Amino acid sequence: MYRRTLALGVVLATALSSATALASADAASTHHDGAQRAAHSYRVVAKVNKTDRMVDDKVKIKAKVTPAAPGASVTLQLKYDDQKKWKTVDHGRLNGQGKVTFKDKLSSPRVRKYRVVKPADSKAGAGSGETEKVFVFGWRDLTSIPAATSSNMSKVETLSINGVAYPSSVHSYVGYPPPGNTGSIEYNLNRGCKAFRGTVGLDDSSPASGTATIQLSTDGAQRYSGSFALTQSAAVAFDVTNVFRLSIATTTTANGSAAVGTPQVLCSF
């Protein structure tokens, strides 16, 4: 009886040892396969066709994945410059050469980057590739940017110059102490804009004898100067690439009100 029990114990111990060895071998194999995939991850190279675009344009994103995985699914992601998280915007499949092309319509003037992601599979580990930054520009009202400084000038919902109504404008008003005939307002563009446009002149609410001189400057350099009586106006446009601050300065007589009708800047923010 003792010999039979001893033999049975030896058999059980041997079986348990074999099972443990097999499990260890399987775990080692799985770990090796995972390490091998991690060491051989997919390489993704992504590029855009243009880095400066306008709102409502389309940007083309091309990517190449190596090693090639024809028919495999990839994901297009987007991240704005002022955000930390990526968001998925499209999906596609690789062609026979491991390439894919996406198109994205640009709906807002914001700086962004794209990323193409190839998930892991039995062939290789996950990989991703980012594009260069894309600067998307759009016209916006200058008055939508908070004024950095102002003196005897302010924004107004609408005004008229030479019989034409202009929404989202700026004008001067008689200040204190007298004579209070000078004004200024400044805006920080933070080097994120490319162009300025607007109409300058004397506000139609001014007395018939009123006049106004209006100067526009960028970073201290004068870009425009003009003097106006009632019913006089001029369209103004100039480049503001790499400009930090845009300044408007006015001098008036006889209680005139200097006006800049619907000033706008072409910006990527």
Legacy VTK file of the C-alpha trace (Angstrom):
# vtk DataFile Version 3.0
C-alpha trace
ASCII
DATASET POLYDATA
POINTS 269 float
0.000 0.000 0.000
2.814 2.391 0.889
4.649 1.634 -2.390
1.468 2.311 -4.433
0.928 5.692 -2.691
4.547 6.679 -3.216
4.406 5.832 -6.934
1.213 7.840 -7.361
2.868 10.845 -5.691
5.823 10.610 -8.039
3.516 10.538 -11.077
1.525 13.562 -9.866
4.699 15.544 -9.103
6.084 14.750 -12.545
2.833 15.818 -14.249
2.705 19.044 -12.265
6.307 19.839 -13.112
5.648 19.223 -16.813
2.561 21.478 -16.798
4.486 24.258 -15.078
7.296 23.969 -17.604
4.837 24.120 -20.522
3.090 27.169 -19.049
6.428 28.894 -18.544
7.410 28.102 -22.102
4.113 29.509 -23.442
4.523 32.671 -21.368
8.100 33.084 -22.557
7.000 32.603 -26.150
4.202 35.170 -25.793
6.587 37.646 -24.175
9.123 37.065 -26.941
6.500 37.626 -29.657
5.331 40.855 -27.971
8.897 42.084 -27.558
9.632 41.228 -31.167
6.586 43.239 -32.360
7.569 46.151 -30.165
11.093 46.074 -31.545
9.681 46.052 -35.088
6.921 48.664 -34.988
5.336 50.129 -38.084
7.006 53.288 -39.369
4.601 55.974 -40.582
5.653 59.057 -42.560
2.874 61.654 -42.994
2.937 64.909 -44.976
0.513 67.662 -46.049
0.459 69.236 -49.506
0.439 72.830 -48.141
1.082 74.345 -44.717
-0.690 77.705 -45.347
-4.371 77.429 -46.231
-7.598 79.458 -46.111
-10.865 78.583 -44.391
-13.045 76.355 -46.634
-9.976 75.045 -48.486
-9.122 71.348 -48.389
-5.802 69.991 -47.168
-4.424 66.723 -48.511
-2.640 64.372 -46.101
-0.505 61.573 -47.532
1.101 58.785 -45.514
3.331 55.789 -46.171
3.550 52.820 -43.811
6.508 50.399 -43.684
6.592 47.487 -43.712
3.748 47.601 -46.218
0.446 46.155 -45.030
-1.885 46.236 -48.056
-5.543 46.563 -47.107
-4.828 47.339 -43.452
-6.880 50.032 -41.728
-5.281 53.298 -40.590
-6.688 56.273 -38.703
-6.350 60.016 -39.359
-6.237 62.183 -36.237
-6.226 65.956 -35.689
-4.876 68.145 -32.883
-5.237 71.929 -32.646
-2.225 73.921 -31.510
-3.945 75.039 -28.305
-5.077 71.533 -27.321
-3.325 68.456 -25.948
-5.568 65.613 -27.132
-5.767 64.066 -30.580
-9.194 63.344 -32.054
-10.049 60.891 -34.811
-11.423 62.517 -37.975
-11.238 59.765 -40.624
-10.304 56.176 -41.453
-8.681 54.699 -44.533
-7.014 51.584 -45.949
-3.489 51.158 -47.245
-2.969 50.379 -50.917
-0.569 47.778 -52.251
2.432 50.033 -51.641
1.439 50.807 -48.043
0.208 54.310 -48.922
-2.972 56.219 -48.091
-4.367 59.682 -48.886
-6.858 61.710 -46.851
-8.580 65.057 -47.506
-9.876 67.359 -44.791
-12.033 70.481 -45.297
-10.821 73.382 -43.161
-13.760 74.942 -41.341
-12.010 77.243 -38.844
-8.924 79.508 -38.772
-6.748 77.573 -36.348
-3.251 76.098 -36.351
-3.333 72.309 -36.425
-1.363 69.111 -36.991
-2.435 65.740 -38.380
-1.354 62.248 -37.363
-1.788 58.936 -39.180
-1.926 55.878 -36.898
-1.331 52.234 -37.895
-2.530 49.814 -35.174
-0.440 46.836 -34.089
-1.031 43.414 -35.589
0.770 40.064 -35.785
3.298 41.565 -38.173
4.531 44.602 -36.193
3.768 46.970 -33.334
1.676 50.122 -33.613
3.187 53.152 -35.331
2.219 56.752 -36.067
3.522 59.753 -37.983
2.764 63.474 -37.580
2.609 66.151 -40.269
4.011 69.657 -40.143
1.810 72.374 -38.644
-0.941 73.662 -40.923
-1.784 77.382 -40.558
-5.390 78.030 -41.555
-6.229 81.705 -42.140
-9.598 83.436 -42.166
-10.891 87.012 -42.033
-12.106 88.155 -38.615
-13.310 91.472 -37.245
-10.519 93.403 -35.549
-13.017 94.312 -32.821
-13.368 90.611 -31.924
-9.841 90.849 -30.483
-9.688 92.539 -27.059
-8.045 95.973 -27.272
-4.589 96.086 -25.676
-4.871 99.844 -24.987
-7.405 102.566 -25.765
-7.827 106.294 -25.209
-10.867 108.239 -26.447
-11.626 105.437 -28.923
-13.888 102.411 -28.689
-15.592 99.746 -30.747
-19.185 100.272 -31.865
-21.775 97.863 -33.297
-22.310 99.975 -36.413
-21.550 103.428 -37.839
-21.845 105.238 -41.157
-19.113 106.786 -43.290
-20.093 108.716 -46.409
-23.588 107.203 -46.324
-22.439 103.582 -46.029
-23.131 101.524 -42.898
-20.243 99.538 -41.423
-20.809 96.964 -38.663
-18.170 96.049 -36.041
-16.269 99.341 -36.303
-14.196 101.694 -34.133
-14.554 105.458 -33.695
-13.198 108.341 -31.640
-15.133 110.475 -29.225
-14.499 113.823 -27.515
-12.439 113.090 -24.437
-11.626 114.805 -21.195
-9.870 117.019 -20.279
-10.426 119.488 -23.192
-9.648 119.699 -25.984
-9.780 115.866 -25.963
-9.289 115.759 -29.711
-6.784 112.893 -29.904
-7.532 109.188 -29.607
-5.919 105.810 -30.032
-6.691 102.106 -29.833
-4.275 99.181 -30.178
-4.636 95.461 -30.833
-2.134 92.625 -30.357
-2.046 90.380 -33.425
0.675 88.200 -31.866
2.332 87.615 -35.244
-0.573 85.376 -36.253
-2.074 87.494 -39.065
-1.226 88.226 -42.681
-3.335 91.192 -43.864
-5.470 94.154 -42.737
-8.408 95.806 -44.489
-10.949 98.506 -43.583
-12.481 101.837 -44.553
-11.389 105.085 -42.869
-13.078 108.470 -42.779
-15.234 110.865 -40.762
-18.250 109.397 -38.968
-21.484 110.722 -40.526
-22.636 111.804 -37.055
-19.912 114.504 -37.019
-20.721 118.239 -37.388
-20.419 119.631 -40.912
-17.275 121.542 -39.913
-15.593 118.516 -38.318
-12.426 116.874 -39.654
-10.367 113.820 -38.754
-6.823 112.631 -39.382
-6.312 108.871 -39.041
-3.001 107.041 -38.796
-2.476 103.267 -38.794
0.817 101.774 -37.615
2.294 98.331 -37.045
4.910 97.832 -34.337
5.558 101.585 -34.332
5.960 101.990 -38.109
3.371 104.148 -39.871
1.517 102.281 -42.615
-1.202 104.787 -43.545
-2.205 108.400 -42.835
-5.131 110.391 -44.208
-7.289 113.433 -43.404
-11.040 113.607 -43.992
-13.979 115.962 -43.950
-17.624 114.920 -43.957
-18.584 112.544 -46.838
-14.955 111.584 -47.437
-13.538 108.081 -46.992
-10.833 105.735 -48.254
-10.326 101.962 -48.400
-7.122 100.821 -46.693
-5.338 97.466 -46.951
-1.800 96.354 -46.127
0.296 93.365 -45.120
0.651 92.545 -41.412
2.767 89.402 -41.629
4.778 88.927 -38.419
3.210 92.033 -36.830
2.755 91.967 -33.065
0.736 95.178 -32.518
-1.598 97.166 -34.783
-2.258 100.767 -33.698
-4.897 103.305 -34.755
-4.371 106.970 -33.819
-6.684 109.902 -34.556
-6.782 113.684 -34.321
-10.065 115.557 -34.837
-11.345 119.146 -34.988
-14.740 120.751 -34.307
-16.045 117.687 -32.454
-15.561 115.443 -35.451
-15.503 111.671 -34.938
-12.799 109.640 -36.700
-14.021 106.251 -37.864
-12.592 102.970 -39.122
-15.380 100.979 -40.728
-15.386 97.179 -40.335
-11.632 96.741 -39.805
-10.657 93.103 -40.374
-7.499 91.026 -40.159
-6.623 87.755 -41.892
-5.447 85.498 -39.046
-4.794 81.886 -38.120
-6.571 82.197 -34.764
LINES 1 270
269 0 1 2 3 4 5 6 7 8 9 10 11 12 13 14 15 16 17 18 19 20 21 22 23 24 25 26 27 28 29 30 31 32 33 34 35 36 37 38 39 40 41 42 43 44 45 46 47 48 49 50 51 52 53 54 55 56 57 58 59 60 61 62 63 64 65 66 67 68 69 70 71 72 73 74 75 76 77 78 79 80 81 82 83 84 85 86 87 88 89 90 91 92 93 94 95 96 97 98 99 100 101 102 103 104 105 106 107 108 109 110 111 112 113 114 115 116 117 118 119 120 121 122 123 124 125 126 127 128 129 130 131 132 133 134 135 136 137 138 139 140 141 142 143 144 145 146 147 148 149 150 151 152 153 154 155 156 157 158 159 160 161 162 163 164 165 166 167 168 169 170 171 172 173 174 175 176 177 178 179 180 181 182 183 184 185 186 187 188 189 190 191 192 193 194 195 196 197 198 199 200 201 202 203 204 205 206 207 208 209 210 211 212 213 214 215 216 217 218 219 220 221 222 223 224 225 226 227 228 229 230 231 232 233 234 235 236 237 238 239 240 241 242 243 244 245 246 247 248 249 250 251 252 253 254 255 256 257 258 259 260 261 262 263 264 265 266 267 268
